Amino acid sequence: MIAACIVLLNLGCASSKAKYPPVPRDQRDITVQDGYFYEVAPGDQVNIFVWGFEELSGSVPVRPDGMLTTPLIEDVPASGKTPTQLARDLEKQFSVYVRYPIVTVIVNGFVGLPSQQVRVVGEAATPAAVPFRKHMTLLDLMIEVGGLTEFAAGNKAVLVRYADGQQRQYSVRLDDLIRSGIIEENLGLLPGDILIIPESWF
């Protein structure tokens, strides 16, 4: 996030010429599809259903340390696990007290791990860290944060992406996408992407 803020400051002093290259054409449609599963994160609300044992079922929060507590079981590691993985772990824990427990975990109020969020900073109507969704695009993200402010330099926006252990920065044209409706400027997003929207200098 510090790196993103430094880029944002640099962008404020940039000329009208794009400072970074556009996202390569062969990567514009890339979105996470197969193999992506949501992982439980601190702040999520988790519904735990233990079949046949209503007293063991209920809704509990995932604490900031990534743990949760249920009836009979304290300090269960939850962060970074898929709901299915967490359910299997809870079955092992409950088996000490219940014969053959069957557990289902349902996540509500998604927060998302930092590595599974897409962040927007700068001149968005409501800058935010948004949980990534399969097939998420730049347009989806802008709808989520309420679009651009009147002071945004949308065509100077930068997408910061980490791939293969390297940070890459690309120019994106939000004014063309949102204000001019040029849908070709839409592109697929990946978990961990950061969108930086600078302010216009008049």
C-alpha positions in Angstrom: 0.0 0.0 0.0 2.9 2.4 0.7 4.2 1.7 -2.8 0.8 2.5 -4.2 0.7 5.9 -2.4 4.2 6.8 -3.7 2.9 6.1 -7.2 -0.1 8.2 -6.6 2.0 11.2 -5.5 4.2 10.7 -8.6 1.1 10.6 -10.9 -0.1 13.9 -9.5 2.9 15.6 -11.0 2.8 13.7 -14.3 2.2 15.3 -17.7 -0.8 14.4 -19.9 1.2 11.7 -21.4 0.7 8.2 -19.9 3.6 7.3 -17.7 3.1 3.6 -17.9 2.4 1.2 -20.8 -1.2 -0.1 -21.3 -2.1 -3.6 -20.2 -0.9 -5.9 -23.0 -3.7 -7.1 -25.3 -3.1 -10.7 -24.5 -3.7 -10.0 -20.8 -6.7 -7.7 -20.9 -9.2 -10.6 -20.7 -7.4 -12.5 -18.1 -9.6 -13.2 -15.0 -9.3 -15.9 -12.4 -11.8 -18.7 -13.2 -10.8 -22.3 -12.6 -8.8 -23.0 -9.4 -10.0 -19.9 -7.6 -11.7 -20.5 -4.2 -12.6 -17.9 -1.6 -10.5 -18.2 1.6 -11.9 -17.1 5.0 -10.5 -13.9 6.3 -10.5 -11.9 9.5 -13.7 -9.9 9.8 -15.8 -12.5 8.0 -19.0 -13.7 9.6 -19.1 -17.5 9.5 -22.3 -19.6 9.9 -21.5 -23.1 11.3 -24.1 -25.8 11.0 -23.6 -29.0 12.8 -26.2 -31.5 11.6 -28.4 -32.8 14.4 -26.8 -30.5 17.0 -28.5 -27.1 17.0 -26.7 -26.2 20.3 -23.4 -26.4 18.5 -24.5 -24.4 15.4 -24.5 -20.7 15.1 -22.9 -17.6 13.5 -19.5 -16.5 14.8 -17.0 -13.8 13.6 -13.5 -14.5 12.5 -11.3 -12.5 14.9 -8.5 -10.2 13.7 -6.0 -12.9 14.6 -7.7 -15.2 12.1 -9.2 -17.5 14.7 -12.7 -18.3 15.7 -14.5 -19.8 18.7 -17.5 -22.0 18.7 -19.3 -23.9 21.5 -17.0 -26.5 23.0 -14.0 -25.4 20.8 -11.8 -22.4 21.3 -9.2 -20.8 19.0 -9.8 -22.6 15.7 -7.6 -21.4 12.9 -9.9 -20.1 10.1 -8.1 -17.5 8.1 -6.7 -18.7 4.8 -8.9 -21.8 4.6 -11.7 -22.4 2.2 -15.1 -22.9 3.9 -14.9 -26.6 3.0 -11.5 -27.0 4.6 -12.7 -25.2 7.7 -15.7 -27.5 7.9 -13.5 -30.6 7.8 -11.2 -29.1 10.5 -14.2 -28.4 12.7 -15.5 -32.0 12.2 -12.2 -33.3 13.6 -12.5 -30.9 16.6 -16.1 -31.8 17.3 -15.4 -35.5 17.0 -13.9 -35.4 20.5 -17.3 -34.6 21.8 -19.8 -35.9 19.1 -19.8 -39.1 17.2 -19.5 -38.6 13.4 -20.2 -34.8 13.3 -21.3 -33.4 9.9 -20.4 -29.7 9.6 -21.2 -27.1 6.9 -19.6 -23.7 6.9 -21.3 -20.7 5.1 -19.5 -17.4 4.9 -21.4 -14.1 5.2 -20.2 -10.5 5.1 -17.1 -11.2 2.9 -14.0 -9.2 3.7 -11.3 -11.2 1.9 -7.7 -11.7 2.6 -5.4 -8.9 1.4 -4.1 -11.2 -1.3 -7.7 -11.8 -2.5 -8.8 -8.2 -2.5 -8.7 -5.5 -5.2 -7.9 -2.1 -3.8 -8.8 1.3 -5.1 -7.1 4.5 -3.9 -7.3 8.1 -4.9 -10.1 9.8 -6.7 -12.8 7.2 -6.6 -16.1 8.1 -5.1 -15.6 5.6 -2.3 -12.0 4.3 -2.2 -12.1 0.7 -0.8 -10.6 -2.7 -0.6 -13.1 -4.9 -2.4 -13.1 -8.8 -2.2 -12.2 -10.2 -5.6 -14.9 -12.2 -7.4 -14.4 -14.6 -10.3 -14.6 -12.9 -13.7 -14.3 -9.5 -12.1 -13.5 -6.6 -14.5 -12.4 -3.0 -14.2 -15.9 -1.9 -14.9 -17.3 -4.1 -12.1 -14.8 -2.6 -9.7 -15.7 1.0 -10.6 -19.3 0.3 -10.1 -18.4 -1.1 -6.7 -16.6 2.1 -5.6 -19.2 4.4 -7.1 -17.2 5.7 -10.1 -14.9 8.7 -10.3 -15.0 12.0 -8.5 -15.3 15.2 -10.5 -11.6 15.9 -9.9 -10.3 12.5 -11.1 -7.8 12.2 -13.9 -9.3 8.9 -15.0 -7.2 8.5 -18.1 -4.0 8.8 -15.9 -5.1 5.9 -13.6 -2.6 3.2 -13.0 -3.1 -0.5 -12.3 -0.4 -2.1 -10.1 -0.2 -5.8 -10.5 2.0 -8.4 -8.9 2.9 -11.4 -11.2 5.7 -13.9 -10.9 7.1 -12.1 -7.9 7.4 -8.8 -9.8 5.4 -5.6 -9.5 4.2 -4.2 -12.8 2.4 -0.9 -13.5 0.0 -0.3 -16.4 -1.8 2.7 -17.6 -5.6 2.4 -17.7 -8.1 4.8 -19.3 -11.0 5.2 -16.9 -12.4 8.3 -18.4 -12.7 6.6 -21.8 -14.4 3.6 -20.1 -16.8 5.3 -17.7 -17.5 8.7 -19.2 -17.2 7.9 -22.9 -18.5 4.3 -22.8 -15.5 2.9 -24.7 -16.0 -0.7 -23.5 -12.7 -1.8 -25.2 -11.0 -0.1 -22.2 -12.5 -2.7 -19.8 -10.2 -5.4 -18.7 -10.1 -8.5 -16.4 -8.8 -8.1 -12.9 -6.7 -10.4 -10.7 -6.6 -10.8 -6.9 -4.2 -8.4 -5.3 -4.6 -5.7 -8.1 -4.3 -2.1 -6.9 -6.0 0.7 -8.9 -4.6 4.2 -8.3 -6.6 7.2 -9.6 -4.8 10.6 -9.4 -6.4 14.0 -9.1 -6.5 16.3 -12.1 -4.1 19.3 -12.1 -5.9 22.3 -13.6 
